[in-house]
Amino acid sequence: MMSFFSRKKDTPAPAASAPENGTEATPAEAPKSGFFSRMKQAVSRTRESLSAKIENIVALTREVDEHALEDLEAALLTSDIGVQTTAMVLDALRDRARHQAIEGGEELRDLLKAQLRAILEAPQHPAPAPDAPPRVTFLVGVNGTGKTTSAGKLAAWFRAQDRTVLLCAADTFRAAAIEQLEVWASRSGVEMIKTRPGGDPSAVLYDAATAATARKIDELIVDTAGRLHTKTGLMDELDKMRRTAARLVPGAPHEVLLVMDATTGQNGLQQARLFTQAAGVTGIVLTKLDGTAKGGIAVAIARELDLPVRFVGVGEQMGDLLEFSPAEFVDSLLG
């Protein structure tokens, strides 16, 4: 169009605290190191694991045979691309090898990159644009994935695009979530609508949507409570919020972004599969990408959930939320 501080999951550092490099990254400063270099750094752990294995295949392979493909299969599974997606990639490569020889490891790498990029691009589509502001975005997901953190970073990202933003603290079940989002709102320089802890999430959403419409705010970002698909009451509350948004803003919510923790890999994917069925998810925010060697989960998400990865979290600073690019991701991963 989104990692996390070591103190506590989903808890931003106090506004007065200085990061390790001594300067706070503002939205305007965020692009200074370049998108590609930042993505490459974020997937460095996955790249080190995957590329080392692929380099061995490339170095030892003059003509790709079944043994080389088996080695590639093991490398892909290690990076958490998943059994189904890996099987699909390998089937396509075997079909190519049967009809036209794959001449060496370098060609194998190029074909693999093309396969992964095609998988990631398949569900991609432009984010919906409402006829009139605001565009309403719900952030959903279980506690601990970085929802509140991502809401604050997303606000900063939109501000860097010269968009006006209003945050809505609709996670009223946790008093800490309201306080955390308030800190992020202050750091990103946007206003926030809140209510008392334990208040009605739909009521605070009503106030936020009404205010955003009256002020002609471009983006309304709604931080919802951490919900599991097994928590029927909470899912019903989310349905109520969706109806409230739709009454006040035509077509809302325009985006429902599921925040996923990349470090959970395939374990998180099954939970996400069940969650998307209940929450009407339209895209993924993949957090903590810089902290895992399981970055291949982005490919599995696109293939198995048929959902676009919208943003990735690549660090702990305000500007460490990147709009996802399939081409840049694959180039960063495989060189």
C-alpha positions as a Markdown table, in Angstrom:
| # | Residue | x | y | z |
|---|---|---|---|---|
| 1 | Met | 0.0 | 0.0 | 0.0 |
| 2 | Met | 3.8 | -3.4 | 7.8 |
| 3 | Ser | 8.4 | -5.0 | 13.8 |
| 4 | Phe | 8.5 | -5.3 | 17.0 |
| 5 | Phe | 10.2 | -4.3 | 20.2 |
| 6 | Ser | 11.9 | -6.8 | 22.5 |
| 7 | Arg | 10.2 | -5.4 | 25.6 |
| 8 | Lys | 6.8 | -7.0 | 25.0 |
| 9 | Lys | 4.9 | -8.2 | 22.0 |
| 10 | Asp | 2.8 | -5.5 | 20.3 |
| 11 | Thr | 4.1 | -2.8 | 22.7 |
| 12 | Pro | 5.8 | 0.3 | 21.3 |
| 13 | Ala | 8.7 | 1.9 | 23.0 |
| 14 | Pro | 7.9 | 5.1 | 24.9 |
| 15 | Ala | 7.9 | 8.1 | 22.6 |
| 16 | Ala | 10.9 | 9.6 | 24.4 |
| 17 | Ser | 13.1 | 6.5 | 24.0 |
| 18 | Ala | 15.8 | 6.6 | 21.4 |
| 19 | Pro | 16.3 | 3.6 | 19.1 |
| 20 | Glu | 19.7 | 1.9 | 18.9 |
| 21 | Asn | 21.0 | 4.1 | 16.2 |
| 22 | Gly | 20.1 | 7.2 | 18.2 |
| 23 | Thr | 17.6 | 8.7 | 15.8 |
| 24 | Glu | 13.9 | 8.0 | 15.4 |
| 25 | Ala | 13.0 | 7.0 | 11.8 |
| 26 | Thr | 10.2 | 9.3 | 10.6 |
| 27 | Pro | 7.9 | 8.5 | 7.6 |
| 28 | Ala | 9.9 | 10.9 | 5.5 |
| 29 | Glu | 13.2 | 9.3 | 6.3 |
| 30 | Ala | 12.0 | 5.7 | 5.9 |
| 31 | Pro | 12.9 | 5.3 | 2.2 |
| 32 | Lys | 16.4 | 6.5 | 2.6 |
| 33 | Ser | 18.1 | 3.1 | 2.4 |
| 34 | Gly | 16.1 | 2.1 | -0.7 |
| 35 | Phe | 13.3 | -0.5 | -0.9 |
| 36 | Phe | 15.3 | -3.3 | -2.4 |
| 37 | Ser | 18.2 | -3.1 | 0.1 |
| 38 | Arg | 15.7 | -3.0 | 3.0 |
| 39 | Met | 13.8 | -6.0 | 1.7 |
| 40 | Lys | 17.0 | -7.8 | 1.1 |
| 41 | Gln | 18.1 | -7.2 | 4.7 |
| 42 | Ala | 14.7 | -8.3 | 6.0 |
| 43 | Val | 14.8 | -11.7 | 4.3 |
| 44 | Ser | 18.5 | -12.2 | 5.0 |
| 45 | Arg | 17.9 | -15.1 | 7.3 |
| 46 | Thr | 15.7 | -16.9 | 4.8 |
| 47 | Arg | 18.1 | -16.1 | 2.0 |
| 48 | Glu | 21.1 | -17.4 | 3.9 |
| 49 | Ser | 19.3 | -20.7 | 4.5 |
| 50 | Leu | 17.8 | -21.0 | 1.0 |
| 51 | Ser | 20.5 | -19.6 | -1.2 |
| 52 | Ala | 23.3 | -21.7 | 0.4 |
| 53 | Lys | 21.4 | -24.8 | -0.6 |
| 54 | Ile | 20.5 | -23.5 | -4.1 |
| 55 | Glu | 24.1 | -22.3 | -4.6 |
| 56 | Asn | 25.3 | -25.9 | -4.1 |
| 57 | Ile | 22.8 | -27.1 | -6.7 |
| 58 | Val | 23.9 | -24.4 | -9.1 |
| 59 | Ala | 27.5 | -25.2 | -8.6 |
| 60 | Leu | 27.1 | -29.0 | -9.1 |
| 61 | Thr | 24.5 | -29.1 | -11.8 |
| 62 | Arg | 25.3 | -28.9 | -15.5 |
| 63 | Glu | 22.0 | -30.4 | -16.6 |
| 64 | Val | 19.1 | -30.6 | -14.1 |
| 65 | Asp | 18.0 | -34.1 | -13.3 |
| 66 | Glu | 15.8 | -35.7 | -10.7 |
| 67 | His | 18.5 | -35.6 | -8.0 |
| 68 | Ala | 18.9 | -31.8 | -8.4 |
| 69 | Leu | 15.1 | -31.3 | -8.2 |
| 70 | Glu | 15.0 | -33.4 | -5.0 |
| 71 | Asp | 17.7 | -31.2 | -3.5 |
| 72 | Leu | 15.7 | -28.1 | -4.5 |
| 73 | Glu | 12.6 | -29.6 | -3.0 |
| 74 | Ala | 14.3 | -30.0 | 0.4 |
| 75 | Ala | 15.6 | -26.4 | 0.2 |
| 76 | Leu | 12.1 | -25.0 | -0.5 |
| 77 | Leu | 10.5 | -26.9 | 2.3 |
| 78 | Thr | 13.2 | -25.7 | 4.8 |
| 79 | Ser | 12.2 | -22.1 | 4.0 |
| 80 | Asp | 8.5 | -22.9 | 4.8 |
| 81 | Ile | 7.2 | -22.5 | 1.3 |
| 82 | Gly | 5.0 | -25.5 | 2.2 |
| 83 | Val | 4.4 | -29.0 | 0.9 |
| 84 | Gln | 1.6 | -28.1 | -1.5 |
| 85 | Thr | 3.3 | -25.0 | -3.0 |
| 86 | Thr | 6.6 | -26.8 | -3.3 |
| 87 | Ala | 5.0 | -29.7 | -5.1 |
| 88 | Met | 3.4 | -27.3 | -7.6 |
| 89 | Val | 6.7 | -25.6 | -8.3 |
| 90 | Leu | 8.5 | -28.9 | -8.7 |
| 91 | Asp | 5.8 | -30.3 | -11.0 |
| 92 | Ala | 6.2 | -27.3 | -13.2 |
| 93 | Leu | 10.0 | -27.6 | -13.3 |
| 94 | Arg | 9.8 | -31.4 | -14.1 |
| 95 | Asp | 7.4 | -30.7 | -16.9 |
| 96 | Arg | 9.8 | -28.1 | -18.3 |
| 97 | Ala | 12.7 | -30.6 | -18.0 |
| 98 | Arg | 10.7 | -33.3 | -19.8 |
| 99 | His | 9.9 | -31.0 | -22.8 |
| 100 | Gln | 13.0 | -28.9 | -22.8 |
| 101 | Ala | 16.2 | -29.6 | -20.9 |
| 102 | Ile | 17.1 | -27.2 | -18.1 |
| 103 | Glu | 20.7 | -26.2 | -18.9 |
| 104 | Gly | 22.4 | -26.0 | -15.6 |
| 105 | Gly | 21.8 | -24.4 | -12.2 |
| 106 | Glu | 21.6 | -20.8 | -13.3 |
| 107 | Glu | 18.7 | -21.6 | -15.6 |
| 108 | Leu | 17.1 | -23.5 | -12.8 |
| 109 | Arg | 17.4 | -20.5 | -10.5 |
| 110 | Asp | 15.8 | -18.2 | -13.2 |
| 111 | Leu | 12.9 | -20.6 | -13.7 |
| 112 | Leu | 12.4 | -20.9 | -9.9 |
| 113 | Lys | 12.3 | -17.1 | -9.6 |
| 114 | Ala | 9.7 | -16.9 | -12.4 |
| 115 | Gln | 7.6 | -19.6 | -10.7 |
| 116 | Leu | 7.7 | -17.9 | -7.3 |
| 117 | Arg | 7.0 | -14.5 | -8.7 |
| 118 | Ala | 4.0 | -15.8 | -10.7 |
| 119 | Ile | 2.6 | -17.4 | -7.5 |
| 120 | Leu | 3.0 | -14.2 | -5.5 |
| 121 | Glu | 1.5 | -12.0 | -8.3 |
| 122 | Ala | -1.6 | -14.2 | -8.9 |
| 123 | Pro | -3.7 | -12.8 | -6.1 |
| 124 | Gln | -2.4 | -9.3 | -6.3 |
| 125 | His | -4.9 | -6.6 | -7.1 |
| 126 | Pro | -5.1 | -2.8 | -6.4 |
| 127 | Ala | -6.4 | -1.8 | -3.0 |
| 128 | Pro | -10.0 | -0.8 | -3.4 |
| 129 | Ala | -10.7 | 3.0 | -3.6 |
| 130 | Pro | -14.0 | 4.3 | -2.2 |
| 131 | Asp | -16.1 | 6.8 | -4.2 |
| 132 | Ala | -15.6 | 9.3 | -1.3 |
| 133 | Pro | -13.4 | 9.3 | 1.8 |
| 134 | Pro | -12.7 | 7.7 | 4.1 |
| 135 | Arg | -11.3 | 4.4 | 3.0 |
| 136 | Val | -11.9 | 2.1 | 6.0 |
| 137 | Thr | -9.3 | -0.6 | 6.9 |
| 138 | Phe | -9.8 | -3.2 | 9.6 |
| 139 | Leu | -6.7 | -4.8 | 11.1 |
| 140 | Val | -7.7 | -8.3 | 12.5 |
| 141 | Gly | -5.8 | -11.2 | 13.9 |
| 142 | Val | -4.9 | -12.9 | 17.1 |
| 143 | Asn | -3.1 | -11.2 | 20.0 |
| 144 | Gly | 0.7 | -11.2 | 19.8 |
| 145 | Thr | 1.0 | -10.9 | 16.0 |
| 146 | Gly | 1.6 | -7.1 | 16.0 |
| 147 | Lys | -1.8 | -5.7 | 15.2 |
| 148 | Thr | -1.5 | -2.5 | 17.2 |
| 149 | Thr | 2.1 | -2.0 | 16.1 |
| 150 | Ser | 1.1 | -2.4 | 12.5 |
| 151 | Ala | -1.8 | 0.0 | 12.9 |
| 152 | Gly | 0.6 | 2.7 | 14.0 |
| 153 | Lys | 3.1 | 1.9 | 11.3 |
| 154 | Leu | 0.4 | 1.8 | 8.6 |
| 155 | Ala | -0.7 | 5.3 | 9.8 |
| 156 | Ala | 2.8 | 6.5 | 9.3 |
| 157 | Trp | 3.0 | 4.9 | 5.9 |
| 158 | Phe | -0.2 | 6.6 | 4.7 |
| 159 | Arg | 1.1 | 9.9 | 6.0 |
| 160 | Ala | 4.2 | 9.5 | 3.9 |
| 161 | Gln | 1.9 | 9.1 | 0.9 |
| 162 | Asp | 0.4 | 12.5 | 1.8 |
| 163 | Arg | -2.8 | 10.9 | 3.0 |
| 164 | Thr | -4.8 | 12.1 | 6.1 |
| 165 | Val | -5.3 | 9.4 | 8.7 |
| 166 | Leu | -7.5 | 8.7 | 11.7 |
| 167 | Leu | -6.9 | 5.8 | 14.0 |
| 168 | Cys | -9.7 | 4.0 | 15.8 |
| 169 | Ala | -8.9 | 2.1 | 19.0 |
| 170 | Ala | -11.6 | -0.6 | 18.8 |
| 171 | Asp | -9.6 | -3.2 | 20.8 |
| 172 | Thr | -11.5 | -2.2 | 23.9 |
| 173 | Phe | -11.0 | -5.6 | 25.6 |
| 174 | Arg | -7.4 | -4.8 | 26.5 |
| 175 | Ala | -6.8 | -1.4 | 28.2 |
| 176 | Ala | -3.1 | -1.7 | 27.2 |
| 177 | Ala | -4.1 | -1.9 | 23.5 |
| 178 | Ile | -5.7 | 1.6 | 23.8 |
| 179 | Glu | -2.7 | 3.0 | 25.5 |
| 180 | Gln | -0.3 | 1.4 | 23.0 |
| 181 | Leu | -2.2 | 2.8 | 20.0 |
| 182 | Glu | -2.3 | 6.2 | 21.6 |
| 183 | Val | 1.5 | 6.2 | 21.7 |
| 184 | Trp | 1.7 | 5.1 | 18.1 |
| 185 | Ala | -0.8 | 7.8 | 17.1 |
| 186 | Ser | 1.4 | 10.4 | 18.8 |
| 187 | Arg | 4.5 | 9.1 | 17.2 |
| 188 | Ser | 3.0 | 9.0 | 13.7 |
| 189 | Gly | 1.4 | 12.4 | 14.1 |
| 190 | Val | -2.3 | 11.4 | 13.6 |
| 191 | Glu | -5.4 | 11.7 | 15.7 |
| 192 | Met | -7.1 | 8.8 | 17.4 |
| 193 | Ile | -10.7 | 8.0 | 18.5 |
| 194 | Lys | -11.0 | 5.9 | 21.7 |
| 195 | Thr | -13.4 | 5.0 | 24.4 |
| 196 | Arg | -13.0 | 3.6 | 27.9 |
| 197 | Pro | -11.6 | 0.0 | 28.4 |
| 198 | Gly | -14.4 | -2.5 | 28.1 |
| 199 | Gly | -16.5 | -0.1 | 26.0 |
| 200 | Asp | -18.5 | -1.1 | 22.9 |
| 201 | Pro | -16.1 | -1.5 | 20.0 |
| 202 | Ser | -18.9 | -0.7 | 17.5 |
| 203 | Ala | -19.7 | 2.5 | 19.4 |
| 204 | Val | -16.2 | 3.8 | 19.1 |
| 205 | Leu | -16.1 | 2.7 | 15.4 |
| 206 | Tyr | -19.3 | 4.7 | 14.9 |
| 207 | Asp | -17.7 | 7.8 | 16.4 |
| 208 | Ala | -14.5 | 7.3 | 14.4 |
| 209 | Ala | -16.4 | 6.8 | 11.1 |
| 210 | Thr | -18.6 | 9.8 | 11.7 |
| 211 | Ala | -15.6 | 11.9 | 12.5 |
| 212 | Ala | -13.6 | 10.7 | 9.5 |
| 213 | Thr | -16.5 | 11.4 | 7.1 |
| 214 | Ala | -17.1 | 14.8 | 8.5 |
| 215 | Arg | -13.5 | 15.8 | 8.3 |
| 216 | Lys | -13.0 | 14.2 | 4.9 |
| 217 | Ile | -10.2 | 12.0 | 6.3 |
| 218 | Asp | -8.6 | 9.8 | 3.6 |
| 219 | Glu | -7.8 | 6.7 | 5.7 |
| 220 | Leu | -9.6 | 5.3 | 8.8 |
| 221 | Ile | -7.6 | 2.5 | 10.3 |
| 222 | Val | -9.4 | 0.3 | 12.8 |
| 223 | Asp | -7.5 | -1.7 | 15.4 |
| 224 | Thr | -9.7 | -4.6 | 16.4 |
| 225 | Ala | -9.5 | -7.0 | 19.3 |
| 226 | Gly | -7.4 | -10.1 | 19.0 |
| 227 | Arg | -9.8 | -12.8 | 17.9 |
| 228 | Leu | -9.5 | -16.5 | 17.4 |
| 229 | His | -11.8 | -18.3 | 15.0 |
| 230 | Thr | -13.0 | -20.4 | 18.0 |
| 231 | Lys | -14.2 | -17.3 | 19.9 |
| 232 | Thr | -17.7 | -17.0 | 18.6 |
| 233 | Gly | -18.7 | -14.0 | 20.7 |
| 234 | Leu | -15.7 | -12.0 | 19.4 |
| 235 | Met | -16.3 | -13.0 | 15.8 |
| 236 | Asp | -19.9 | -11.9 | 16.2 |
| 237 | Glu | -18.6 | -8.5 | 17.5 |
| 238 | Leu | -16.5 | -8.2 | 14.4 |
| 239 | Asp | -19.5 | -8.9 | 12.2 |
| 240 | Lys | -21.4 | -6.1 | 14.1 |
| 241 | Met | -18.5 | -3.7 | 13.5 |
| 242 | Arg | -18.6 | -4.6 | 9.8 |
| 243 | Arg | -22.3 | -3.7 | 9.6 |
| 244 | Thr | -21.7 | -0.5 | 11.5 |
| 245 | Ala | -19.0 | 0.6 | 9.1 |
| 246 | Ala | -21.1 | -0.3 | 6.1 |
| 247 | Arg | -24.0 | 1.8 | 7.3 |
| 248 | Leu | -21.8 | 4.9 | 7.8 |
| 249 | Val | -19.4 | 4.5 | 4.8 |
| 250 | Pro | -20.5 | 2.9 | 1.6 |
| 251 | Gly | -18.6 | -0.2 | 0.8 |
| 252 | Ala | -16.8 | -0.3 | 4.2 |
| 253 | Pro | -14.7 | -2.0 | 5.4 |
| 254 | His | -12.8 | -1.6 | 2.1 |
| 255 | Glu | -9.9 | -3.7 | 3.3 |
| 256 | Val | -9.7 | -6.3 | 6.1 |
| 257 | Leu | -6.0 | -7.0 | 6.7 |
| 258 | Leu | -5.1 | -10.1 | 8.6 |
| 259 | Val | -1.9 | -9.5 | 10.6 |
| 260 | Met | 0.3 | -12.7 | 10.6 |
| 261 | Asp | 3.5 | -13.4 | 12.4 |
| 262 | Ala | 6.1 | -14.7 | 9.9 |
| 263 | Thr | 8.0 | -16.6 | 12.6 |
| 264 | Thr | 5.1 | -19.0 | 13.1 |
| 265 | Gly | 5.4 | -20.3 | 9.5 |
| 266 | Gln | 3.2 | -23.1 | 8.5 |
| 267 | Asn | 1.6 | -23.2 | 12.0 |
| 268 | Gly | 0.2 | -19.7 | 11.5 |
| 269 | Leu | -1.0 | -20.6 | 8.0 |
| 270 | Gln | -3.6 | -23.1 | 9.3 |
| 271 | Gln | -4.9 | -20.5 | 11.8 |
| 272 | Ala | -5.0 | -17.9 | 9.0 |
| 273 | Arg | -6.9 | -20.3 | 6.7 |
| 274 | Leu | -9.7 | -20.7 | 9.3 |
| 275 | Phe | -9.6 | -17.0 | 10.2 |
| 276 | Thr | -10.1 | -15.8 | 6.6 |
| 277 | Gln | -13.2 | -17.8 | 6.3 |
| 278 | Ala | -14.9 | -16.0 | 9.2 |
| 279 | Ala | -13.5 | -12.5 | 8.9 |
| 280 | Gly | -13.8 | -11.6 | 5.2 |
| 281 | Val | -10.0 | -11.0 | 4.9 |
| 282 | Thr | -8.8 | -9.2 | 1.8 |
| 283 | Gly | -5.1 | -9.2 | 2.4 |
| 284 | Ile | -2.2 | -10.0 | 4.7 |
| 285 | Val | 0.2 | -7.9 | 6.8 |
| 286 | Leu | 3.2 | -10.2 | 7.4 |
| 287 | Thr | 5.1 | -9.1 | 10.5 |
| 288 | Lys | 8.5 | -10.0 | 11.9 |
| 289 | Leu | 9.8 | -11.0 | 8.5 |
| 290 | Asp | 13.3 | -9.9 | 9.6 |
| 291 | Gly | 13.3 | -12.3 | 12.5 |
| 292 | Thr | 12.8 | -15.6 | 10.7 |
| 293 | Ala | 14.3 | -18.0 | 8.2 |
| 294 | Lys | 10.7 | -18.9 | 7.2 |
| 295 | Gly | 10.2 | -16.1 | 4.8 |
| 296 | Gly | 8.9 | -18.6 | 2.2 |
| 297 | Ile | 5.6 | -18.4 | 4.1 |
| 298 | Ala | 4.8 | -15.4 | 1.9 |
| 299 | Val | 4.7 | -17.7 | -1.1 |
| 300 | Ala | 2.5 | -20.3 | 0.7 |
| 301 | Ile | 0.1 | -17.5 | 1.7 |
| 302 | Ala | -0.4 | -16.4 | -1.9 |
| 303 | Arg | -0.8 | -20.0 | -3.2 |
| 304 | Glu | -2.8 | -21.6 | -0.4 |
| 305 | Leu | -5.0 | -18.7 | 0.9 |
| 306 | Asp | -5.3 | -16.9 | -2.5 |
| 307 | Leu | -4.7 | -13.6 | -0.7 |
| 308 | Pro | -2.2 | -10.8 | -1.5 |
| 309 | Val | 0.5 | -9.9 | 0.9 |
| 310 | Arg | -0.1 | -6.2 | 1.2 |
| 311 | Phe | 2.6 | -5.2 | 3.7 |
| 312 | Val | 5.6 | -6.7 | 5.5 |
| 313 | Gly | 7.1 | -5.6 | 8.8 |
| 314 | Val | 10.9 | -5.5 | 8.4 |
| 315 | Gly | 12.2 | -4.0 | 11.7 |
| 316 | Glu | 11.4 | -2.1 | 14.8 |
| 317 | Gln | 11.2 | 1.5 | 13.7 |
| 318 | Met | 8.2 | 3.6 | 12.6 |
| 319 | Gly | 9.2 | 3.4 | 9.0 |
| 320 | Asp | 9.8 | -0.4 | 9.0 |
| 321 | Leu | 6.7 | -1.3 | 7.1 |
| 322 | Leu | 7.0 | -1.9 | 3.4 |
| 323 | Glu | 4.4 | -2.3 | 0.7 |
| 324 | Phe | 4.9 | -5.8 | -0.6 |
| 325 | Ser | 6.3 | -6.3 | -4.1 |
| 326 | Pro | 6.5 | -9.8 | -5.5 |
| 327 | Ala | 9.4 | -9.0 | -7.8 |
| 328 | Glu | 11.5 | -7.3 | -5.2 |
| 329 | Phe | 10.8 | -10.0 | -2.7 |
| 330 | Val | 11.8 | -12.8 | -5.0 |
| 331 | Asp | 14.9 | -10.9 | -6.2 |
| 332 | Ser | 15.9 | -10.3 | -2.5 |
| 333 | Leu | 15.4 | -13.9 | -1.7 |
| 334 | Leu | 17.2 | -15.5 | -4.6 |
| 335 | Gly | 19.5 | -12.8 | -5.8 |
